[in-house]
C-alpha cells in the first residue's frame, strides 16, 4: 500500500489547498468555478489516468444541481464522492477500466482518475463545449502543482486534449497516450469487427471480461471492447 492513513489524508489536504488557489471568478465562462482534485484510491498504484473534461451541459443538469448543493471544498473533492460513480464518464462506463486492466495487467480499482481539463463549459444552446485553450492552459498550470504532490510513476492520457494539457506541465516522467473512447469515434470503427473475433485476437481483453464481466456496461459494449483492444495493441508495440 503506497498511500494510506495519515499520509493519504495529508496528500488530499495538499491537493485541496493548492486547488483552492485556482477557483475562477463567477463570470459565466465556466459551469462550476471550482476545479477538482483527482480521485485517488487508498491503495494507489501510482498510475494516473486522465480523460478530457466533465460534461456539465444542460442534459446533465441533475449532476450540476448536485455539485451546486455542495460546499466549495466538496466541489473540489467531487470525484468519487458518490459510491456509484467517480465522475469521469469513460471511466464510469467501464471503457477505460477495461482498457487499463487488459493493457497493463493491473487492478483498475487501484488507479487514480481525473480529467485533464478541470473546468467545464457550455455552448450557446447549453450543450457540452470542448474546453477552450485558456482553460487548457489553466489546467496545465494547476496540474503542474498537483503532480508535484502526487509524484505518479505513470500518466495515461486518453485523447489529444489530455495529451496537450500534460505536455505543457512540468511533468517529465512516463506518459502513455491513448485515444479518447468517445462514442462517436469508437462507433465509426467498432461496427466493422466481430466481437468474438476481437476477443480471440486479444486474449488480454477476454481474460479481463471472463474474470469480471460487469467491468463494462452492456450499452455500446463492442465500442468498449474495441477500445480495450486498441490499448493492448499500443502497449504491445511499446
C-alpha positions in Angstrom: 0.0 0.0 0.0 1.6 3.3 -1.2 -1.0 5.8 0.0 -2.6 5.2 3.4 -3.6 6.5 6.8 -2.2 9.9 7.8 -0.1 10.2 4.6 -3.2 9.8 2.4 -5.0 12.5 4.5 -2.1 14.9 4.2 -1.9 14.3 0.4 -5.6 15.1 -0.1 -5.2 18.2 2.1 -2.3 19.4 0.0 -4.2 18.9 -3.3 -7.2 20.7 -2.0 -5.1 23.6 -0.6 -3.4 24.2 -4.0 -6.6 23.8 -6.0 -8.3 26.5 -3.9 -5.9 29.0 -5.4 -7.3 28.2 -8.9 -11.0 28.8 -8.2 -12.2 31.0 -11.1 -14.4 34.2 -10.7 -18.1 33.9 -11.3 -18.2 35.5 -14.7 -20.2 32.8 -16.6 -17.2 31.4 -18.5 -17.5 28.0 -16.8 -20.3 26.0 -15.3 -18.6 25.4 -11.9 -15.9 27.8 -10.8 -14.1 25.2 -8.6 -11.6 22.8 -10.3 -11.3 19.4 -8.7 -8.6 17.0 -7.4 -8.2 13.5 -8.9 -9.9 10.5 -7.4 -7.2 8.6 -5.6 -7.8 5.1 -4.1 -6.1 4.5 -0.8 -4.2 1.6 -2.3 -3.0 3.7 -5.2 -0.6 2.0 -7.6 0.9 5.4 -8.7 -0.8 5.3 -12.1 -2.8 8.4 -13.0 -5.4 8.2 -15.8 -6.8 11.3 -17.5 -9.8 11.7 -19.8 -10.9 15.1 -21.2 -13.4 17.1 -19.1 -16.7 16.6 -17.3 -19.9 17.0 -19.3 -21.8 19.6 -17.4 -24.3 20.5 -20.1 -28.0 21.1 -19.6 -28.6 17.5 -20.4 -26.6 16.6 -17.2 -28.4 19.2 -15.0 -29.1 16.7 -12.2 -25.4 16.3 -11.6 -24.8 20.0 -11.9 -27.5 20.7 -9.3 -25.8 18.1 -7.0 -22.5 19.9 -7.4 -24.1 23.3 -6.6 -25.6 21.8 -3.4 -22.0 21.0 -2.1 -19.7 23.3 -0.3 -16.8 24.8 -2.3 -14.5 22.2 -0.7 -17.0 19.5 -1.6 -16.9 20.5 -5.2 -13.0 20.5 -5.1 -13.3 16.8 -4.0 -16.3 15.8 -6.2 -14.6 12.8 -7.9 -15.5 9.7 -6.0 -17.9 11.4 -3.7 -20.7 9.1 -4.7 -20.5 5.3 -4.1 -22.0 4.7 -7.6 -19.5 6.6 -9.8 -16.3 8.5 -9.9 -17.5 11.3 -12.1 -15.3 10.7 -15.1 -17.8 9.2 -17.7 -15.5 7.0 -19.8 -14.1 5.5 -16.6 -17.5 5.0 -15.0 -19.0 3.2 -18.1 -16.0 0.8 -18.0 -14.3 1.8 -21.2 -11.0 3.0 -19.7 -11.2 0.4 -16.8 -11.3 -2.5 -19.2 -8.5 -0.9 -21.3 -6.1 -0.4 -18.5 -6.7 -3.8 -16.9 -6.1 -5.5 -20.3 -3.2 -3.4 -21.5 -1.3 -3.1 -18.2 -2.3 -6.2 -16.2 -3.4 -4.1 -13.2 -6.4 -3.8 -10.9 -8.3 -0.7 -12.1 -9.6 -0.2 -8.5 -6.0 0.9 -7.6 -5.8 3.6 -10.3 -6.1 7.4 -9.8 -8.6 9.0 -12.2 -9.4 12.5 -13.3 -10.0 14.7 -16.3 -7.2 16.8 -17.8 -9.3 19.9 -18.1 -10.6 20.7 -14.6 -13.4 23.0 -15.6 -16.4 22.6 -18.0 -18.1 25.0 -20.4 -21.4 25.2 -22.3 -22.2 26.4 -25.8 -24.9 28.8 -26.8 -27.5 26.1 -26.7 -26.4 24.9 -23.2 -24.7 21.9 -24.9 -21.3 20.5 -23.8 -18.5 22.5 -25.2 -14.9 21.5 -25.8 -12.7 23.3 -23.3 -11.0 26.3 -24.8 -7.3 27.0 -25.0 -7.3 29.3 -21.9 -8.9 26.6 -19.8 -6.4 24.0 -21.1 -3.5 26.3 -20.2 -5.0 27.0 -16.8 -5.4 23.3 -16.2 -1.8 22.7 -17.2 -0.7 25.2 -14.6 -2.8 23.5 -11.9 -1.6 20.0 -12.9 2.0 21.1 -12.5 1.2 21.9 -8.9 -0.9 18.7 -8.3 1.8 16.5 -9.9 4.4 17.9 -7.6 2.5 16.4 -4.7 1.2 13.3 -6.4 4.5 12.1 -7.8 2.9 9.5 -10.1 5.0 6.8 -11.8 3.0 6.9 -15.0 0.3 9.1 -16.6 -2.1 7.6 -19.1 -3.6 10.4 -21.3 -6.8 9.5 -23.1 -7.2 11.9 -26.0 -5.4 14.8 -27.6 -6.7 17.4 -25.1 -5.3 15.4 -22.2 -2.0 15.0 -24.1 -1.8 18.7 -24.8 -2.6 19.6 -21.2 0.1 17.4 -19.7 2.7 18.3 -22.3 2.5 21.9 -21.0 3.2 20.8 -17.4 6.5 20.3 -15.6 6.0 16.5 -15.8 9.0 14.7 -17.2 8.0 11.1 -16.4 6.4 8.4 -18.4 3.4 9.3 -20.5 1.2 6.8 -22.4 -1.1 8.2 -25.0 -4.4 6.5 -25.9 -7.4 7.7 -27.9 -10.3 9.1 -26.1 -13.1 6.4 -26.1 -15.8 8.8 -27.4 -19.0 7.0 -28.5 -18.8 8.7 -31.9 -15.2 7.8 -32.7 -15.5 4.2 -31.5 -18.8 3.5 -33.2 -17.4 4.5 -36.6 -14.9 1.7 -36.4 -16.1 -1.0 -33.9 -19.1 -2.0 -36.1 -16.7 -3.3 -38.7 -15.5 -6.0 -36.4 -16.9 -9.2 -34.9 -16.8 -9.2 -31.1 -15.9 -12.9 -30.8 -13.1 -12.5 -33.3 -11.7 -9.4 -31.4 -11.6 -11.3 -28.2 -9.9 -14.2 -29.8 -7.2 -12.0 -31.2 -6.9 -10.0 -28.0 -7.0 -12.6 -25.2 -5.9 -10.0 -22.7 -9.2 -8.3 -23.1 -11.2 -11.6 -23.0 -9.4 -12.6 -19.8 -10.5 -9.4 -18.0 -14.1 -9.9 -19.2 -14.1 -13.5 -18.1 -12.8 -12.5 -14.6 -15.1 -9.5 -14.2 -17.9 -9.5 -16.7 -19.5 -6.4 -15.0 -16.5 -4.2 -15.6 -18.3 -2.7 -18.6 -22.0 -1.9 -19.0 -23.9 -3.5 -21.9 -24.6 -0.2 -23.7 -22.2 0.2 -26.6 -20.4 -3.0 -25.4 -18.4 -3.5 -28.7 -17.1 0.0 -28.5 -15.6 -0.7 -25.2 -14.1 -4.0 -26.2 -12.6 -2.4 -29.4 -11.1 0.4 -27.3 -9.5 -2.1 -25.0 -8.0 -3.9 -28.0 -6.6 -0.5 -29.1 -4.9 0.0 -25.7 -3.5 -3.6 -25.7 -2.2 -3.1 -29.3 -0.4 0.2 -28.5 1.1 -1.2 -25.2 2.3 -4.3 -27.0 4.1 -2.0 -29.6 5.7 -0.1 -26.7 
